[in-house]
């Protein structure tokens, strides 16, 4: 039976609160999520006001790239700071704790690996998706994601995806304020179906996204703050 993976109201709240940094408001945050959202029972997560205080504090005290990740199934928000780069890859960890023990690696905003999380994403092949998304072009792509299972074995998930170009929209989050094009990636792997959404600026940079991470974590909103 096909499983459609949707955003919960917790992710809507996470995206909306991050749009208020530095007195700004992401007025189209809800429209960004509308196509991927289904009605569900509201889940109480961290106080949005407290998260916003943490976002503002991070922007004020830290230099360099920052992002906010909001996880669907664990219902938590994590402010991320970049701790390493290797060519096009960027590695991020919490700005307050678990330094370098729990991390997410991205390539132009696309999540390619995790470490220290449950059933880690060990590696990904996303070249075809990245080429279409970065150029804001429609087309078809194959993506491969490799996970560590409960027996420390690598399990491969290969998905066939269709990528389409949507409307232009303005993203105002943290220190980010720019026009973007919304790109949607619909993927199928066996009986698993999921949808990723990316907002891409004129330079090809993904500044805001909703990405399926894993069965355990579900969808993740990643927002560039600086």
C-alpha contacts under 8 A as a table, 3 or more apart, distances in Angstrom:
res1	aa1	res2	aa2	distance
1	X	191	X	5.99
2	X	191	X	4.66
2	X	192	X	5.72
2	X	193	X	6.46
3	X	191	X	6.58
3	X	192	X	5.36
3	X	193	X	5.82
3	X	194	X	7.93
4	X	192	X	7.13
4	X	193	X	5.36
4	X	194	X	5.90
5	X	193	X	6.90
5	X	194	X	5.39
5	X	195	X	7.28
5	X	212	X	7.88
5	X	218	X	7.23
5	X	219	X	7.47
6	X	36	X	5.63
6	X	37	X	5.49
6	X	38	X	6.27
6	X	194	X	7.82
6	X	195	X	7.95
6	X	219	X	7.38
7	X	10	X	7.87
7	X	11	X	6.16
7	X	12	X	7.46
7	X	33	X	7.69
7	X	36	X	6.13
7	X	37	X	5.05
7	X	38	X	6.99
7	X	72	X	6.68
7	X	219	X	6.52
8	X	11	X	5.55
8	X	12	X	6.83
8	X	37	X	6.72
8	X	38	X	7.33
8	X	39	X	7.75
8	X	40	X	6.42
8	X	42	X	7.55
8	X	43	X	7.91
8	X	72	X	6.42
9	X	12	X	4.95
9	X	13	X	6.26
9	X	39	X	7.97
9	X	40	X	6.99
9	X	41	X	7.68
9	X	42	X	5.69
9	X	43	X	6.79
10	X	13	X	5.15
10	X	14	X	6.19
10	X	42	X	7.02
10	X	43	X	5.94
10	X	44	X	7.18
10	X	45	X	6.61
10	X	72	X	6.77
10	X	75	X	6.45
11	X	14	X	4.83
11	X	15	X	6.14
11	X	70	X	6.34
11	X	71	X	7.13
11	X	72	X	6.01
11	X	75	X	7.84
11	X	220	X	7.84
11	X	221	X	6.87
12	X	15	X	5.30
12	X	16	X	6.17
12	X	29	X	7.72
12	X	30	X	6.69
12	X	33	X	6.95
13	X	16	X	5.16
13	X	17	X	6.08
13	X	48	X	7.40
14	X	17	X	5.50
14	X	18	X	6.48
14	X	48	X	7.28
14	X	70	X	6.11
14	X	77	X	7.14
14	X	221	X	7.91
15	X	18	X	5.48
15	X	19	X	6.77
15	X	29	X	6.43
15	X	70	X	7.79
15	X	221	X	7.13
15	X	223	X	7.78
16	X	19	X	5.40
16	X	20	X	7.47
16	X	25	X	7.92
16	X	26	X	6.61
16	X	29	X	5.66
16	X	30	X	7.25
17	X	20	X	5.78
17	X	48	X	6.00
17	X	49	X	7.68
17	X	51	X	7.77
17	X	52	X	6.46
18	X	21	X	6.19
18	X	26	X	7.91
18	X	52	X	6.50
18	X	55	X	7.52
18	X	68	X	7.73
18	X	173	X	6.07
18	X	174	X	6.90
18	X	223	X	7.98
19	X	24	X	6.27
19	X	25	X	4.68
19	X	26	X	4.41
19	X	27	X	7.85
19	X	29	X	7.69
19	X	172	X	6.10
19	X	173	X	4.40
19	X	174	X	6.54
20	X	23	X	5.68
20	X	24	X	4.63
20	X	25	X	4.34
20	X	26	X	6.70
20	X	52	X	7.46
20	X	173	X	6.86
20	X	174	X	7.24
21	X	24	X	5.51
21	X	25	X	7.23
21	X	52	X	6.92
21	X	55	X	7.13
21	X	56	X	6.17
21	X	173	X	6.42
21	X	174	X	4.72
21	X	175	X	7.64
22	X	56	X	7.00
22	X	174	X	6.45
22	X	175	X	7.59
24	X	172	X	6.71
24	X	173	X	7.16
24	X	174	X	7.61
25	X	172	X	6.55
25	X	173	X	7.27
26	X	29	X	5.53
26	X	171	X	6.49
26	X	172	X	5.19
26	X	173	X	6.40
27	X	30	X	7.73
28	X	31	X	5.28
28	X	32	X	6.33
28	X	169	X	7.81
28	X	170	X	7.77
28	X	171	X	7.97
29	X	32	X	5.17
29	X	33	X	6.75
30	X	33	X	5.26
30	X	34	X	6.04
31	X	34	X	4.99
31	X	35	X	7.66
32	X	35	X	7.28
33	X	36	X	5.45
33	X	37	X	6.01
34	X	37	X	5.22
36	X	195	X	7.22
43	X	75	X	7.79
45	X	75	X	5.71
45	X	76	X	6.47
46	X	50	X	7.35
46	X	51	X	7.03
46	X	75	X	7.87
46	X	76	X	6.59
46	X	77	X	7.51
47	X	50	X	5.27
47	X	51	X	6.41
48	X	51	X	5.03
48	X	52	X	6.07
49	X	52	X	5.01
49	X	53	X	6.26
50	X	53	X	5.07
50	X	54	X	6.36
51	X	54	X	5.07
51	X	55	X	6.20
51	X	77	X	7.47
52	X	55	X	4.97
52	X	56	X	6.20
53	X	56	X	5.23
53	X	57	X	6.09
54	X	57	X	5.02
54	X	58	X	6.09
54	X	79	X	7.88
55	X	58	X	5.21
55	X	59	X	6.28
55	X	68	X	7.95
55	X	79	X	6.91
55	X	174	X	7.88
56	X	59	X	5.13
56	X	60	X	6.18
56	X	174	X	7.91
57	X	60	X	5.07
57	X	61	X	6.12
58	X	61	X	5.41
58	X	62	X	5.60
58	X	66	X	7.98
58	X	79	X	7.84
58	X	95	X	7.74
59	X	62	X	5.79
59	X	63	X	7.43
59	X	66	X	7.62
59	X	174	X	7.72
59	X	225	X	7.82
59	X	226	X	7.85
64	X	81	X	7.70
64	X	82	X	7.41
64	X	226	X	7.27
65	X	81	X	6.15
65	X	82	X	5.85
65	X	224	X	7.85
65	X	225	X	7.40
65	X	226	X	5.23
66	X	79	X	7.22
66	X	80	X	5.64
66	X	81	X	4.73
66	X	82	X	6.56
66	X	224	X	6.27
66	X	225	X	5.27
66	X	226	X	5.29
67	X	79	X	5.88
67	X	80	X	5.04
67	X	81	X	6.56
67	X	222	X	6.79
67	X	223	X	5.41
67	X	224	X	4.34
67	X	225	X	4.86
67	X	226	X	6.96
68	X	77	X	6.93
68	X	78	X	5.78
68	X	79	X	4.53
68	X	80	X	5.85
68	X	221	X	7.84
68	X	222	X	5.75
68	X	223	X	5.16
68	X	224	X	6.54
68	X	225	X	6.84
69	X	77	X	5.67
69	X	78	X	5.23
69	X	79	X	6.37
69	X	80	X	7.15
69	X	220	X	6.55
69	X	221	X	5.53
69	X	222	X	4.59
69	X	223	X	6.50
70	X	75	X	7.23
70	X	76	X	5.85
70	X	77	X	4.40
70	X	78	X	6.46
70	X	220	X	5.50
70	X	221	X	5.03
70	X	222	X	6.66
71	X	74	X	5.79
71	X	75	X	5.57
71	X	76	X	5.66
71	X	77	X	6.51
71	X	217	X	6.38
71	X	218	X	7.21
71	X	219	X	6.28
71	X	220	X	4.65
71	X	221	X	6.66
72	X	75	X	5.35
72	X	76	X	7.60
72	X	217	X	6.37
72	X	218	X	5.68
72	X	219	X	5.28
72	X	220	X	5.97
73	X	216	X	7.07
73	X	217	X	5.20
73	X	218	X	5.72
73	X	219	X	7.54
74	X	217	X	6.46
78	X	94	X	6.31
79	X	94	X	5.75
79	X	95	X	6.19
80	X	92	X	5.67
80	X	93	X	5.14
80	X	94	X	4.65
80	X	95	X	5.54
81	X	92	X	5.36
81	X	93	X	5.70
81	X	94	X	6.28
81	X	95	X	5.43
82	X	85	X	7.88
82	X	90	X	6.70
82	X	91	X	5.73
82	X	92	X	4.39
82	X	93	X	6.64
83	X	90	X	7.80
83	X	91	X	5.86
83	X	92	X	5.67
83	X	93	X	6.88
83	X	100	X	7.73
84	X	90	X	5.97
84	X	91	X	5.16
84	X	92	X	7.27
85	X	88	X	7.20
85	X	89	X	5.58
85	X	90	X	4.54
85	X	91	X	6.16
86	X	89	X	5.13
86	X	90	X	6.59
88	X	107	X	5.78
88	X	108	X	7.08
89	X	105	X	6.58
89	X	106	X	5.64
89	X	107	X	4.77
89	X	108	X	7.46
90	X	105	X	5.45
90	X	106	X	5.26
90	X	107	X	6.36
91	X	103	X	6.57
91	X	104	X	5.70
91	X	105	X	4.27
91	X	106	X	6.47
92	X	103	X	5.41
92	X	104	X	5.22
92	X	105	X	6.17
93	X	98	X	7.30
93	X	99	X	5.97
93	X	100	X	6.06
93	X	101	X	7.94
93	X	102	X	6.18
93	X	103	X	4.64
93	X	104	X	6.57
94	X	97	X	5.68
94	X	98	X	6.40
94	X	99	X	6.34
94	X	102	X	7.71
94	X	103	X	7.60
95	X	99	X	7.34
96	X	99	X	7.54
98	X	101	X	5.40
98	X	102	X	5.89
99	X	102	X	6.78
100	X	103	X	6.07
101	X	115	X	7.02
101	X	116	X	5.73
102	X	114	X	7.49
102	X	115	X	5.36
102	X	116	X	4.35
102	X	117	X	6.30
103	X	114	X	5.60
103	X	115	X	5.17
103	X	116	X	6.62
103	X	117	X	7.83
104	X	111	X	7.00
104	X	112	X	7.80
104	X	113	X	5.94
104	X	114	X	4.47
104	X	115	X	6.58
105	X	111	X	5.92
105	X	112	X	5.68
105	X	113	X	5.05
105	X	114	X	6.06
106	X	109	X	5.35
106	X	110	X	5.12
106	X	111	X	4.37
106	X	112	X	5.29
106	X	113	X	7.04
107	X	110	X	5.15
107	X	111	X	6.57
107	X	112	X	6.65
108	X	130	X	7.91
108	X	205	X	6.16
108	X	206	X	6.08
109	X	205	X	7.44
109	X	206	X	5.28
109	X	207	X	6.95
109	X	208	X	7.82
109	X	209	X	7.64
109	X	222	X	7.77
110	X	130	X	7.63
110	X	206	X	7.81
110	X	211	X	7.86
111	X	211	X	7.71
111	X	213	X	7.65
112	X	121	X	7.30
112	X	122	X	7.95
112	X	123	X	5.85
112	X	124	X	5.05
112	X	125	X	7.64
112	X	126	X	7.64
112	X	145	X	7.88
113	X	120	X	7.33
113	X	121	X	4.81
113	X	122	X	5.26
113	X	123	X	5.09
113	X	124	X	6.69
114	X	117	X	6.58
114	X	120	X	5.41
114	X	121	X	5.12
114	X	122	X	6.35
115	X	120	X	5.83
115	X	121	X	7.39
115	X	122	X	7.47
116	X	120	X	6.94
117	X	120	X	5.46
118	X	216	X	7.44
119	X	147	X	6.13
119	X	148	X	5.01
119	X	149	X	5.56
119	X	150	X	7.02
119	X	216	X	7.69
120	X	147	X	5.62
120	X	148	X	5.39
120	X	149	X	7.97
121	X	124	X	7.62
121	X	145	X	6.91
121	X	146	X	5.80
121	X	147	X	4.53
121	X	148	X	6.59
121	X	213	X	7.98
121	X	214	X	7.87
122	X	145	X	7.81
122	X	146	X	5.58
122	X	147	X	5.50
122	X	148	X	6.59
122	X	154	X	7.95
123	X	145	X	6.17
123	X	146	X	5.44
123	X	147	X	7.50
124	X	143	X	7.39
124	X	144	X	5.48
124	X	145	X	4.47
124	X	146	X	6.18
125	X	143	X	5.62
125	X	144	X	4.98
125	X	145	X	6.58
126	X	129	X	5.33
126	X	130	X	5.92
126	X	142	X	7.51
126	X	143	X	5.12
126	X	144	X	6.80
127	X	130	X	5.08
127	X	131	X	6.08
127	X	143	X	7.75
128	X	131	X	5.26
128	X	132	X	6.52
128	X	141	X	5.22
128	X	142	X	6.54
128	X	143	X	7.24
129	X	132	X	5.40
129	X	133	X	6.03
129	X	140	X	7.89
129	X	141	X	5.50
129	X	142	X	7.22
129	X	143	X	6.95
129	X	163	X	7.68
130	X	133	X	5.12
130	X	134	X	5.73
131	X	134	X	5.44
131	X	135	X	6.19
132	X	135	X	5.31
132	X	136	X	5.86
132	X	137	X	4.95
132	X	138	X	6.39
132	X	139	X	6.82
132	X	163	X	7.38
133	X	136	X	4.85
133	X	137	X	6.26
133	X	138	X	7.91
133	X	163	X	7.64
133	X	183	X	6.39
133	X	198	X	7.57
133	X	200	X	7.42
133	X	204	X	7.63
134	X	137	X	7.77
134	X	200	X	6.84
134	X	204	X	4.35
134	X	205	X	6.47
134	X	206	X	7.32
135	X	204	X	5.91
136	X	165	X	6.44
136	X	181	X	7.09
136	X	183	X	6.74
136	X	200	X	7.15
136	X	204	X	7.25
137	X	163	X	7.72
137	X	164	X	7.00
137	X	165	X	6.26
138	X	162	X	7.74
138	X	163	X	5.14
138	X	164	X	4.44
138	X	165	X	5.68
139	X	162	X	6.02
139	X	163	X	5.25
139	X	164	X	6.67
140	X	160	X	7.56
140	X	161	X	5.72
140	X	162	X	4.58
140	X	163	X	5.93
141	X	160	X	6.16
141	X	161	X	5.13
141	X	162	X	6.36
141	X	163	X	7.43
142	X	158	X	7.12
142	X	159	X	5.76
142	X	160	X	4.75
142	X	161	X	5.93
143	X	158	X	5.92
143	X	159	X	5.40
143	X	160	X	6.66
143	X	161	X	7.37
144	X	156	X	6.90
144	X	157	X	5.68
144	X	158	X	4.48
144	X	159	X	6.36
145	X	156	X	5.86
145	X	157	X	5.16
145	X	158	X	6.50
146	X	154	X	6.18
146	X	155	X	5.53
146	X	156	X	4.41
146	X	157	X	6.14
147	X	154	X	5.47
147	X	155	X	5.16
147	X	156	X	6.37
147	X	157	X	7.88
148	X	151	X	7.79
148	X	152	X	5.51
148	X	153	X	5.52
148	X	154	X	4.81
148	X	155	X	6.29
149	X	152	X	5.31
149	X	153	X	5.44
149	X	154	X	6.36
149	X	155	X	6.58
150	X	153	X	7.35
157	X	189	X	6.95
158	X	189	X	6.03
159	X	187	X	5.92
159	X	188	X	5.24
159	X	189	X	4.41
159	X	190	X	7.94
160	X	187	X	5.50
160	X	188	X	5.48
160	X	189	X	6.56
161	X	185	X	6.24
161	X	186	X	5.34
161	X	187	X	4.06
161	X	188	X	6.42
162	X	185	X	5.63
162	X	186	X	5.27
162	X	187	X	6.46
163	X	183	X	6.87
163	X	184	X	5.56
163	X	185	X	4.40
163	X	186	X	6.44
164	X	183	X	5.78
164	X	184	X	5.36
164	X	185	X	6.65
165	X	181	X	7.27
165	X	182	X	6.27
165	X	183	X	4.78
165	X	184	X	6.58
166	X	181	X	6.39
166	X	182	X	4.98
166	X	183	X	5.76
166	X	184	X	7.31
167	X	181	X	5.79
167	X	182	X	5.82
168	X	179	X	6.89
168	X	180	X	5.55
168	X	181	X	4.35
168	X	182	X	6.34
169	X	179	X	5.71
169	X	180	X	5.33
169	X	181	X	6.13
169	X	182	X	7.23
170	X	177	X	7.19
170	X	178	X	5.67
170	X	179	X	4.29
170	X	180	X	5.85
171	X	176	X	6.95
171	X	177	X	5.58
171	X	178	X	5.55
171	X	179	X	6.17
171	X	180	X	6.81
171	X	207	X	7.96
171	X	208	X	7.83
172	X	175	X	7.55
172	X	176	X	5.45
172	X	177	X	4.37
172	X	178	X	6.75
173	X	176	X	5.13
173	X	177	X	6.62
173	X	223	X	7.49
173	X	224	X	7.34
173	X	225	X	5.99
174	X	224	X	7.63
174	X	225	X	4.49
174	X	226	X	6.54
175	X	225	X	5.64
175	X	226	X	5.17
176	X	207	X	7.99
176	X	224	X	7.23
176	X	225	X	6.12
176	X	226	X	6.04
178	X	201	X	6.95
179	X	201	X	6.00
179	X	202	X	7.48
180	X	199	X	5.63
180	X	200	X	4.93
180	X	201	X	4.21
180	X	202	X	6.67
181	X	199	X	5.52
181	X	200	X	5.28
181	X	201	X	6.43
182	X	197	X	6.98
182	X	198	X	5.69
182	X	199	X	4.49
182	X	200	X	6.39
183	X	197	X	5.78
183	X	198	X	5.07
183	X	199	X	6.19
183	X	200	X	7.31
184	X	195	X	7.09
184	X	196	X	5.90
184	X	197	X	4.58
184	X	198	X	6.39
185	X	195	X	5.62
185	X	196	X	4.99
185	X	197	X	6.19
186	X	193	X	7.54
186	X	194	X	6.10
186	X	195	X	4.57
186	X	196	X	6.53
187	X	193	X	5.70
187	X	194	X	5.40
187	X	195	X	6.13
188	X	191	X	7.20
188	X	192	X	5.74
188	X	193	X	4.50
188	X	194	X	6.60
189	X	192	X	5.17
189	X	193	X	6.45
190	X	193	X	7.93
194	X	212	X	6.74
195	X	211	X	7.28
195	X	212	X	7.08
196	X	209	X	7.37
196	X	210	X	5.46
196	X	211	X	4.68
196	X	212	X	6.38
197	X	209	X	5.44
197	X	210	X	5.07
197	X	211	X	6.63
198	X	206	X	6.27
198	X	207	X	7.72
198	X	208	X	5.99
198	X	209	X	4.33
198	X	210	X	6.53
199	X	206	X	5.62
199	X	207	X	5.99
199	X	208	X	5.19
199	X	209	X	6.08
200	X	203	X	7.89
200	X	204	X	5.69
200	X	205	X	5.33
200	X	206	X	4.40
200	X	207	X	6.09
200	X	208	X	7.46
201	X	204	X	5.41
201	X	205	X	5.43
201	X	206	X	6.60
201	X	207	X	7.11
202	X	205	X	7.34
206	X	209	X	7.11
207	X	223	X	6.20
207	X	224	X	5.26
208	X	221	X	7.56
208	X	222	X	5.86
208	X	223	X	4.59
208	X	224	X	6.20
209	X	221	X	5.68
209	X	222	X	5.33
209	X	223	X	6.52
210	X	219	X	6.57
210	X	220	X	5.59
210	X	221	X	4.45
210	X	222	X	6.42
211	X	219	X	5.41
211	X	220	X	5.24
211	X	221	X	6.44
211	X	222	X	7.80
212	X	218	X	5.66
212	X	219	X	4.19
212	X	220	X	6.15
213	X	217	X	6.17
213	X	218	X	5.69
213	X	219	X	5.70
213	X	220	X	6.41
214	X	217	X	5.32
214	X	218	X	5.26
214	X	219	X	7.47
215	X	218	X	5.34
217	X	220	X	7.53
